């Protein structure tokens, strides 16, 4: 494999990585808005602390609202589709 082909592959991999990160950020921001609409008692700090951990997010919502974890999980999955 020549150097140009390797450089092209590296550029493509980096582009895909950044696109994935941007998509995830956008998806999080959209879902975060829906989460705030559904569970308005959650604060930005609580949501920020739970970002990146599904279990933590479910736990924060459960603790704050008393809603069943299964019900929370089902609603969240709909937001991240």
Biopython code that builds the backbone (N, CA, C, O; Angstrom):
import numpy as np
from Bio.PDB.StructureBuilder import StructureBuilder

atoms = [
    (1, "UNK", "N", (0.870, -1.178, 0.000)),
    (1, "UNK", "CA", (0.000, 0.000, 0.000)),
    (1, "UNK", "C", (0.907, 1.229, 0.000)),
    (1, "UNK", "O", (1.840, 1.320, 0.798)),
    (2, "UNK", "N", (0.627, 2.170, -0.899)),
    (2, "UNK", "CA", (1.490, 3.341, -0.965)),
    (2, "UNK", "C", (1.076, 4.389, 0.067)),
    (2, "UNK", "O", (-0.002, 4.309, 0.656)),
    (3, "UNK", "N", (1.942, 5.360, 0.270)),
    (3, "UNK", "CA", (1.752, 6.380, 1.307)),
    (3, "UNK", "C", (0.474, 7.193, 1.081)),
    (3, "UNK", "O", (-0.220, 7.519, 2.045)),
    (4, "UNK", "N", (0.151, 7.526, -0.166)),
    (4, "UNK", "CA", (-1.054, 8.309, -0.447)),
    (4, "UNK", "C", (-2.320, 7.572, -0.017)),
    (4, "UNK", "O", (-3.249, 8.175, 0.521)),
    (5, "UNK", "N", (-2.347, 6.262, -0.260)),
    (5, "UNK", "CA", (-3.512, 5.479, 0.142)),
    (5, "UNK", "C", (-3.653, 5.456, 1.662)),
    (5, "UNK", "O", (-4.762, 5.556, 2.186)),
    (6, "UNK", "N", (-2.536, 5.324, 2.367)),
    (6, "UNK", "CA", (-2.562, 5.333, 3.833)),
    (6, "UNK", "C", (-3.022, 6.691, 4.331)),
    (6, "UNK", "O", (-3.841, 6.761, 5.247)),
    (7, "UNK", "N", (-2.516, 7.772, 3.749)),
    (7, "UNK", "CA", (-2.928, 9.122, 4.154)),
    (7, "UNK", "C", (-4.425, 9.321, 3.942)),
    (7, "UNK", "O", (-5.105, 9.906, 4.785)),
    (8, "UNK", "N", (-4.941, 8.828, 2.801)),
    (8, "UNK", "CA", (-6.375, 8.943, 2.531)),
    (8, "UNK", "C", (-7.196, 8.175, 3.561)),
    (8, "UNK", "O", (-8.243, 8.648, 4.004)),
    (9, "UNK", "N", (-6.724, 6.998, 3.940)),
    (9, "UNK", "CA", (-7.434, 6.190, 4.935)),
    (9, "UNK", "C", (-7.446, 6.889, 6.283)),
    (9, "UNK", "O", (-8.473, 6.896, 6.963)),
    (10, "UNK", "N", (-6.340, 7.469, 6.677)),
    (10, "UNK", "CA", (-6.257, 8.180, 7.951)),
    (10, "UNK", "C", (-7.194, 9.373, 7.938)),
    (10, "UNK", "O", (-7.907, 9.604, 8.915)),
    (11, "UNK", "N", (-7.210, 10.143, 6.843)),
    (11, "UNK", "CA", (-8.103, 11.296, 6.738)),
    (11, "UNK", "C", (-9.558, 10.864, 6.858)),
    (11, "UNK", "O", (-10.348, 11.512, 7.543)),
    (12, "UNK", "N", (-9.912, 9.763, 6.186)),
    (12, "UNK", "CA", (-11.287, 9.267, 6.232)),
    (12, "UNK", "C", (-11.654, 8.830, 7.640)),
    (12, "UNK", "O", (-12.749, 9.140, 8.109)),
    (13, "UNK", "N", (-10.779, 8.128, 8.316)),
    (13, "UNK", "CA", (-11.047, 7.664, 9.673)),
    (13, "UNK", "C", (-11.241, 8.847, 10.614)),
    (13, "UNK", "O", (-12.139, 8.826, 11.456)),
    (14, "UNK", "N", (-10.410, 9.876, 10.480)),
    (14, "UNK", "CA", (-10.549, 11.046, 11.338)),
    (14, "UNK", "C", (-11.862, 11.765, 11.058)),
    (14, "UNK", "O", (-12.523, 12.228, 11.987)),
    (15, "UNK", "N", (-12.246, 11.865, 9.788)),
    (15, "UNK", "CA", (-13.497, 12.521, 9.438)),
    (15, "UNK", "C", (-14.686, 11.765, 10.020)),
    (15, "UNK", "O", (-15.601, 12.370, 10.579)),
    (16, "UNK", "N", (-14.669, 10.458, 9.887)),
    (16, "UNK", "CA", (-15.758, 9.644, 10.419)),
    (16, "UNK", "C", (-15.827, 9.801, 11.926)),
    (16, "UNK", "O", (-16.920, 9.912, 12.480)),
    (17, "UNK", "N", (-14.701, 9.813, 12.595)),
    (17, "UNK", "CA", (-14.670, 9.970, 14.044)),
    (17, "UNK", "C", (-15.293, 11.297, 14.459)),
    (17, "UNK", "O", (-16.112, 11.322, 15.378)),
    (18, "UNK", "N", (-14.933, 12.388, 13.816)),
    (18, "UNK", "CA", (-15.493, 13.697, 14.161)),
    (18, "UNK", "C", (-16.976, 13.770, 13.836)),
    (18, "UNK", "O", (-17.755, 14.338, 14.601)),
    (19, "UNK", "N", (-17.371, 13.197, 12.699)),
    (19, "UNK", "CA", (-18.790, 13.187, 12.356)),
    (19, "UNK", "C", (-19.597, 12.431, 13.401)),
    (19, "UNK", "O", (-20.695, 12.849, 13.767)),
    (20, "UNK", "N", (-19.056, 11.328, 13.878)),
    (20, "UNK", "CA", (-19.747, 10.563, 14.912)),
    (20, "UNK", "C", (-19.886, 11.382, 16.186)),
    (20, "UNK", "O", (-20.941, 11.385, 16.820)),
    (21, "UNK", "N", (-18.835, 12.065, 16.549)),
    (21, "UNK", "CA", (-18.887, 12.888, 17.760)),
    (21, "UNK", "C", (-19.908, 14.007, 17.622)),
    (21, "UNK", "O", (-20.657, 14.278, 18.560)),
    (22, "UNK", "N", (-19.946, 14.649, 16.484)),
    (22, "UNK", "CA", (-20.919, 15.719, 16.274)),
    (22, "UNK", "C", (-22.344, 15.176, 16.292)),
    (22, "UNK", "O", (-23.246, 15.797, 16.854)),
    (23, "UNK", "N", (-22.540, 14.018, 15.677)),
    (23, "UNK", "CA", (-23.873, 13.411, 15.667)),
    (23, "UNK", "C", (-24.301, 13.058, 17.080)),
    (23, "UNK", "O", (-25.452, 13.283, 17.455)),
    (24, "UNK", "N", (-23.408, 12.520, 17.848)),
    (24, "UNK", "CA", (-23.735, 12.168, 19.232)),
    (24, "UNK", "C", (-24.078, 13.408, 20.031)),
    (24, "UNK", "O", (-25.029, 13.394, 20.814)),
    (25, "UNK", "N", (-23.331, 14.470, 19.851)),
    (25, "UNK", "CA", (-23.603, 15.730, 20.559)),
    (25, "UNK", "C", (-24.975, 16.269, 20.168)),
    (25, "UNK", "O", (-25.747, 16.707, 21.021)),
    (26, "UNK", "N", (-25.264, 16.235, 18.890)),
    (26, "UNK", "CA", (-26.559, 16.718, 18.427)),
    (26, "UNK", "C", (-27.697, 15.870, 18.965)),
    (26, "UNK", "O", (-28.728, 16.392, 19.388)),
    (27, "UNK", "N", (-27.505, 14.570, 18.944)),
    (27, "UNK", "CA", (-28.521, 13.653, 19.458)),
    (27, "UNK", "C", (-28.729, 13.884, 20.954)),
    (27, "UNK", "O", (-29.862, 13.872, 21.434)),
    (28, "UNK", "N", (-27.638, 14.092, 21.686)),
    (28, "UNK", "CA", (-27.745, 14.355, 23.126)),
    (28, "UNK", "C", (-28.511, 15.644, 23.374)),
    (28, "UNK", "O", (-29.368, 15.693, 24.257)),
    (29, "UNK", "N", (-28.218, 16.684, 22.612)),
    (29, "UNK", "CA", (-28.894, 17.960, 22.820)),
    (29, "UNK", "C", (-30.391, 17.845, 22.537)),
    (29, "UNK", "O", (-31.207, 18.410, 23.266)),
    (30, "UNK", "N", (-30.752, 17.115, 21.480)),
    (30, "UNK", "CA", (-32.166, 16.913, 21.178)),
    (30, "UNK", "C", (-32.851, 16.107, 22.271)),
    (30, "UNK", "O", (-33.932, 16.465, 22.740)),
    (31, "UNK", "N", (-32.216, 15.027, 22.667)),
    (31, "UNK", "CA", (-32.798, 14.183, 23.708)),
    (31, "UNK", "C", (-32.879, 14.936, 25.027)),
    (31, "UNK", "O", (-33.842, 14.785, 25.779)),
    (32, "UNK", "N", (-31.882, 15.734, 25.301)),
    (32, "UNK", "CA", (-31.865, 16.512, 26.542)),
    (32, "UNK", "C", (-33.074, 17.443, 26.611)),
    (32, "UNK", "O", (-33.686, 17.592, 27.669)),
    (33, "UNK", "N", (-33.414, 18.060, 25.502)),
    (33, "UNK", "CA", (-34.592, 18.921, 25.454)),
    (33, "UNK", "C", (-35.862, 18.139, 25.733)),
    (33, "UNK", "O", (-36.738, 18.608, 26.461)),
    (34, "UNK", "N", (-35.966, 16.950, 25.158)),
    (34, "UNK", "CA", (-37.137, 16.112, 25.397)),
    (34, "UNK", "C", (-37.180, 15.636, 26.846)),
    (34, "UNK", "O", (-38.245, 15.573, 27.459)),
    (35, "UNK", "N", (-36.028, 15.306, 27.377)),
    (35, "UNK", "CA", (-35.953, 14.875, 28.775)),
    (35, "UNK", "C", (-36.443, 15.991, 29.687)),
    (35, "UNK", "O", (-37.212, 15.751, 30.617)),
    (36, "UNK", "N", (-35.997, 17.206, 29.416)),
    (36, "UNK", "CA", (-36.424, 18.349, 30.237)),
    (36, "UNK", "C", (-37.921, 18.596, 30.105)),
    (36, "UNK", "O", (-38.563, 18.999, 31.075)),
    (37, "UNK", "N", (-38.491, 18.363, 28.919)),
    (37, "UNK", "CA", (-39.937, 18.524, 28.746)),
    (37, "UNK", "C", (-40.699, 17.463, 29.535)),
    (37, "UNK", "O", (-41.729, 17.750, 30.146)),
    (38, "UNK", "N", (-40.187, 16.248, 29.516)),
    (38, "UNK", "CA", (-40.860, 15.145, 30.192)),
    (38, "UNK", "C", (-40.684, 15.217, 31.701)),
    (38, "UNK", "O", (-41.641, 15.054, 32.457)),
    (39, "UNK", "N", (-39.453, 15.461, 32.129)),
    (39, "UNK", "CA", (-39.141, 15.497, 33.559)),
    (39, "UNK", "C", (-38.589, 16.882, 33.891)),
    (39, "UNK", "O", (-37.383, 17.056, 34.067)),
    (40, "UNK", "N", (-39.470, 17.842, 33.973)),
    (40, "UNK", "CA", (-39.090, 19.243, 34.148)),
    (40, "UNK", "C", (-38.386, 19.556, 35.452)),
    (40, "UNK", "O", (-37.774, 20.616, 35.584)),
    (41, "UNK", "N", (-38.459, 18.664, 36.407)),
    (41, "UNK", "CA", (-37.817, 18.928, 37.693)),
    (41, "UNK", "C", (-36.307, 18.679, 37.666)),
    (41, "UNK", "O", (-35.600, 19.026, 38.612)),
    (42, "UNK", "N", (-35.820, 18.078, 36.584)),
    (42, "UNK", "CA", (-34.379, 17.832, 36.473)),
    (42, "UNK", "C", (-33.638, 19.127, 36.173)),
    (42, "UNK", "O", (-34.100, 19.959, 35.392)),
    (43, "UNK", "N", (-32.496, 19.281, 36.798)),
    (43, "UNK", "CA", (-31.679, 20.468, 36.551)),
    (43, "UNK", "C", (-30.648, 20.175, 35.466)),
    (43, "UNK", "O", (-30.366, 19.017, 35.158)),
    (44, "UNK", "N", (-30.093, 21.230, 34.896)),
    (44, "UNK", "CA", (-29.028, 21.067, 33.905)),
    (44, "UNK", "C", (-27.834, 20.336, 34.516)),
    (44, "UNK", "O", (-27.219, 19.492, 33.864)),
    (45, "UNK", "N", (-27.508, 20.657, 35.760)),
    (45, "UNK", "CA", (-26.376, 19.997, 36.425)),
    (45, "UNK", "C", (-26.604, 18.496, 36.567)),
    (45, "UNK", "O", (-25.682, 17.704, 36.375)),
    (46, "UNK", "N", (-27.830, 18.106, 36.903)),
    (46, "UNK", "CA", (-28.140, 16.684, 37.026)),
    (46, "UNK", "C", (-28.003, 15.976, 35.684)),
    (46, "UNK", "O", (-27.445, 14.881, 35.605)),
    (47, "UNK", "N", (-28.507, 16.598, 34.645)),
    (47, "UNK", "CA", (-28.380, 16.001, 33.315)),
    (47, "UNK", "C", (-26.922, 15.931, 32.877)),
    (47, "UNK", "O", (-26.482, 14.918, 32.333)),
    (48, "UNK", "N", (-26.178, 17.000, 33.111)),
    (48, "UNK", "CA", (-24.766, 17.016, 32.723)),
    (48, "UNK", "C", (-23.977, 15.947, 33.467)),
    (48, "UNK", "O", (-23.082, 15.324, 32.896)),
    (49, "UNK", "N", (-24.302, 15.733, 34.735)),
    (49, "UNK", "CA", (-23.562, 14.741, 35.512)),
    (49, "UNK", "C", (-23.866, 13.316, 35.047)),
    (49, "UNK", "O", (-23.058, 12.408, 35.244)),
    (50, "UNK", "N", (-25.018, 13.126, 34.438)),
    (50, "UNK", "CA", (-25.416, 11.793, 33.987)),
    (50, "UNK", "C", (-25.028, 11.521, 32.542)),
    (50, "UNK", "O", (-25.139, 10.382, 32.089)),
    (51, "UNK", "N", (-24.587, 12.505, 31.821)),
    (51, "UNK", "CA", (-24.264, 12.322, 30.410)),
    (51, "UNK", "C", (-23.180, 11.269, 30.243)),
    (51, "UNK", "O", (-22.171, 11.261, 30.947)),
    (52, "UNK", "N", (-23.421, 10.388, 29.294)),
    (52, "UNK", "CA", (-22.449, 9.345, 29.016)),
    (52, "UNK", "C", (-22.694, 8.060, 29.781)),
    (52, "UNK", "O", (-22.034, 7.055, 29.519)),
    (53, "UNK", "N", (-23.624, 8.069, 30.717)),
    (53, "UNK", "CA", (-23.929, 6.866, 31.479)),
    (53, "UNK", "C", (-25.438, 6.651, 31.506)),
    (53, "UNK", "O", (-26.170, 7.368, 32.188)),
    (54, "UNK", "N", (-25.884, 5.662, 30.761)),
    (54, "UNK", "CA", (-27.314, 5.369, 30.677)),
    (54, "UNK", "C", (-27.880, 5.061, 32.059)),
    (54, "UNK", "O", (-28.924, 5.587, 32.446)),
    (55, "UNK", "N", (-27.183, 4.208, 32.794)),
    (55, "UNK", "CA", (-27.660, 3.821, 34.127)),
    (55, "UNK", "C", (-27.741, 5.018, 35.069)),
    (55, "UNK", "O", (-28.682, 5.139, 35.853)),
    (56, "UNK", "N", (-26.759, 5.892, 34.987)),
    (56, "UNK", "CA", (-26.764, 7.080, 35.834)),
    (56, "UNK", "C", (-27.925, 8.001, 35.477)),
    (56, "UNK", "O", (-28.570, 8.568, 36.359)),
    (57, "UNK", "N", (-28.188, 8.146, 34.178)),
    (57, "UNK", "CA", (-29.292, 8.988, 33.737)),
    (57, "UNK", "C", (-30.622, 8.437, 34.239)),
    (57, "UNK", "O", (-31.446, 9.176, 34.778)),
    (58, "UNK", "N", (-30.826, 7.137, 34.058)),
    (58, "UNK", "CA", (-32.056, 6.507, 34.561)),
    (58, "UNK", "C", (-32.145, 6.686, 36.068)),
    (58, "UNK", "O", (-33.214, 6.994, 36.596)),
    (59, "UNK", "N", (-31.028, 6.495, 36.765)),
    (59, "UNK", "CA", (-31.014, 6.632, 38.217)),
    (59, "UNK", "C", (-31.349, 8.033, 38.694)),
    (59, "UNK", "O", (-32.090, 8.203, 39.663)),
    (60, "UNK", "N", (-30.810, 9.030, 38.020)),
    (60, "UNK", "CA", (-31.084, 10.426, 38.387)),
    (60, "UNK", "C", (-32.565, 10.733, 38.217)),
    (60, "UNK", "O", (-33.180, 11.357, 39.082)),
    (61, "UNK", "N", (-33.128, 10.297, 37.107)),
    (61, "UNK", "CA", (-34.550, 10.550, 36.855)),
    (61, "UNK", "C", (-35.407, 9.805, 37.867)),
    (61, "UNK", "O", (-36.375, 10.355, 38.392)),
    (62, "UNK", "N", (-35.049, 8.554, 38.140)),
    (62, "UNK", "CA", (-35.799, 7.735, 39.103)),
    (62, "UNK", "C", (-35.771, 8.371, 40.489)),
    (62, "UNK", "O", (-36.798, 8.467, 41.162)),
    (63, "UNK", "N", (-34.592, 8.799, 40.902)),
    (63, "UNK", "CA", (-34.441, 9.420, 42.223)),
    (63, "UNK", "C", (-35.260, 10.706, 42.328)),
    (63, "UNK", "O", (-35.886, 10.971, 43.354)),
    (64, "UNK", "N", (-35.249, 11.481, 41.281)),
    (64, "UNK", "CA", (-35.918, 12.783, 41.300)),
    (64, "UNK", "C", (-37.439, 12.657, 41.192)),
    (64, "UNK", "O", (-38.176, 13.447, 41.782)),
    (65, "UNK", "N", (-37.909, 11.650, 40.430)),
    (65, "UNK", "CA", (-39.343, 11.569, 40.140)),
    (65, "UNK", "C", (-40.058, 10.420, 40.835)),
    (65, "UNK", "O", (-41.273, 10.478, 41.022)),
    (66, "UNK", "N", (-39.334, 9.382, 41.221)),
    (66, "UNK", "CA", (-39.952, 8.209, 41.809)),
    (66, "UNK", "C", (-40.570, 7.276, 40.783)),
    (66, "UNK", "O", (-41.194, 6.276, 41.138)),
    (67, "UNK", "N", (-40.397, 7.605, 39.515)),
    (67, "UNK", "CA", (-40.938, 6.781, 38.429)),
    (67, "UNK", "C", (-40.140, 5.479, 38.326)),
    (67, "UNK", "O", (-38.958, 5.443, 38.670)),
    (68, "UNK", "N", (-40.780, 4.422, 37.858)),
    (68, "UNK", "CA", (-40.128, 3.123, 37.715)),
    (68, "UNK", "C", (-39.017, 3.182, 36.663)),
    (68, "UNK", "O", (-39.159, 3.830, 35.627)),
    (69, "UNK", "N", (-37.921, 2.497, 36.949)),
    (69, "UNK", "CA", (-36.770, 2.495, 36.048)),
    (69, "UNK", "C", (-37.132, 1.960, 34.667)),
    (69, "UNK", "O", (-36.646, 2.479, 33.662)),
    (70, "UNK", "N", (-37.975, 0.935, 34.599)),
    (70, "UNK", "CA", (-38.364, 0.373, 33.298)),
    (70, "UNK", "C", (-39.113, 1.401, 32.453)),
    (70, "UNK", "O", (-38.885, 1.503, 31.247)),
    (71, "UNK", "N", (-39.993, 2.149, 33.076)),
    (71, "UNK", "CA", (-40.757, 3.167, 32.350)),
    (71, "UNK", "C", (-39.829, 4.275, 31.854)),
    (71, "UNK", "O", (-39.969, 4.754, 30.729)),
    (72, "UNK", "N", (-38.890, 4.672, 32.694)),
    (72, "UNK", "CA", (-37.908, 5.699, 32.312)),
    (72, "UNK", "C", (-37.074, 5.200, 31.143)),
    (72, "UNK", "O", (-36.867, 5.917, 30.165)),
    (73, "UNK", "N", (-36.600, 3.971, 31.251)),
    (73, "UNK", "CA", (-35.778, 3.371, 30.208)),
    (73, "UNK", "C", (-36.512, 3.358, 28.872)),
    (73, "UNK", "O", (-35.937, 3.709, 27.842)),
    (74, "UNK", "N", (-37.770, 2.957, 28.887)),
    (74, "UNK", "CA", (-38.570, 2.918, 27.651)),
    (74, "UNK", "C", (-38.701, 4.303, 27.017)),
    (74, "UNK", "O", (-38.546, 4.453, 25.805)),
    (75, "UNK", "N", (-38.984, 5.311, 27.837)),
    (75, "UNK", "CA", (-39.122, 6.676, 27.305)),
    (75, "UNK", "C", (-37.790, 7.161, 26.733)),
    (75, "UNK", "O", (-37.752, 7.732, 25.643)),
    (76, "UNK", "N", (-36.706, 6.936, 27.464)),
    (76, "UNK", "CA", (-35.391, 7.389, 26.995)),
    (76, "UNK", "C", (-35.000, 6.740, 25.673)),
    (76, "UNK", "O", (-34.468, 7.401, 24.782)),
    (77, "UNK", "N", (-35.264, 5.462, 25.555)),
    (77, "UNK", "CA", (-34.920, 4.764, 24.304)),
    (77, "UNK", "C", (-35.629, 5.408, 23.116)),
    (77, "UNK", "O", (-35.070, 5.489, 22.023)),
    (78, "UNK", "N", (-36.844, 5.858, 23.330)),
    (78, "UNK", "CA", (-37.560, 6.556, 22.269)),
    (78, "UNK", "C", (-36.902, 7.875, 21.889)),
    (78, "UNK", "O", (-36.967, 8.287, 20.731)),
    (79, "UNK", "N", (-36.281, 8.531, 22.835)),
    (79, "UNK", "CA", (-35.624, 9.808, 22.574)),
    (79, "UNK", "C", (-34.322, 9.654, 21.816)),
    (79, "UNK", "O", (-33.908, 10.573, 21.109)),
    (80, "UNK", "N", (-33.673, 8.516, 21.950)),
    (80, "UNK", "CA", (-32.366, 8.298, 21.333)),
    (80, "UNK", "C", (-32.440, 7.477, 20.055)),
    (80, "UNK", "O", (-31.408, 7.002, 19.580)),
    (81, "UNK", "N", (-33.603, 7.296, 19.492)),
    (81, "UNK", "CA", (-33.728, 6.534, 18.226)),
    (81, "UNK", "C", (-33.390, 7.380, 17.061)),
    (81, "UNK", "O", (-33.438, 6.912, 15.923)),
]
sb = StructureBuilder()
sb.init_structure("model")
sb.init_model(0)
sb.init_chain("A")
sb.init_seg("    ")
for serial, (resi, resn, name, xyz) in enumerate(atoms, 1):
    if name == "N":
        sb.init_residue(resn, " ", resi, " ")
    sb.init_atom(name, np.array(xyz, "f"), 0.0, 1.0, " ", f" {name:<3s}", serial, name[0])
structure = sb.get_structure()
